[in-house]
Amino acid sequence: MPAALPPARPRKKRPLAVAVVSDVHLGTYGCHAPELLRYLKSIKPKVLVLNGDIVDIWQFSKNYWPASHMRVVRYLAGLAAKGTAIYYLTGNHDELLRKFAGLKLGHFRLANKLVLDLPHGRTWLFHGDVFDVTMRHSRWLAKLGGQGYDLLILINRLVDFLLQKVGRPKVALSKAVKNRVKSAVSLVSDFEQTAANIAADNDYRYVACGHIHQPEIKTLTTPQGEVTYLNSGDWVENLSALEYTAATGWTLYRYADDPRTQPQPGETPDVPDAEELAADAGPAALLEGLLAEFKLK
């Protein structure tokens, strides 16, 4: 009988001043919740910014809410309870939360935007859907597009499974569609420049958005001077985030390029710990646990 593989060893967490994650879309088929949880466990941020579309309320269904998605919520609650400052900035897919902007719950804050005074310069953070013409004038079309996008991601997973069986590399259907539609490329460029222009008008050195699922760090020229545009990407296609330290400034993180989050040879797959297993409990037990995390019960 072969010897059992050793369990995965806990890795040292990377200290960060700020980490920014957006467009997780919990509650949809495209969400990579296990990978996100693995990333969150690999870092130790003083400030964690959840920059919109974390829970996809538009497409939320009681028929699809895997335990892995609830484990992310439970882990975030645990971080806040242990002292990590968490700012949840609302996006379009979780816009129902906007009426609760200003909510404070321990170290957790709910807001529509955030300004951080950092050593490298003031940084303005918000989701970015306010620049989306479709969102402002054809909300029903945007919601329909969201459903189509989720279906495309589901088809993409089936295609990748079949390609893997025949030894072919994976493909990114949604990226291919975006890159081949000139209007989509133009909209991304307009989005970035608009964000930079408004940031410069308000004397911000950096502006950080999400929404368009395009991870990016670039310096843009505006009539008021240069502004660094940041986008944290998403956890559906790119599995990316923004990170900040006083030593390095803003950097772009990509899960696929981080060997520390990949399973090591000879290790068993991640086994849920007691806290994660608690997220698999029934709704009543889960609510009680979350209240306890926030010290409200």
Buried (B, 14 or more C-beta within 10 A) or exposed (E): EEEEEEEBEEEEEBEBBBBBBBBBBBBBBBBBBBBBBBBBBBBBBBBBBBBBBBBBBBBBEEEEBBBBBBBBBBBBBBBBBEEBBBBBBBBBBBBEBBEEBEEEBBBBBBBBBBEBEBEBBBBBBBBBBBBBEBBEEEBEEBBEEBEEBBEBBEEBBEBBEEEEEEEEEEEBBBBEEBEEEEEEEEBBEEBBBBBBBBBBEEEBBBBBBBBBBBBBBEEBEBEBEEBBBBBBBBBBBBBBBBBBBEEEBBEBBEBEEBEEBEEEEEEEEBEBEEBBEBBBBEEEEBEBBBEEBBEEE
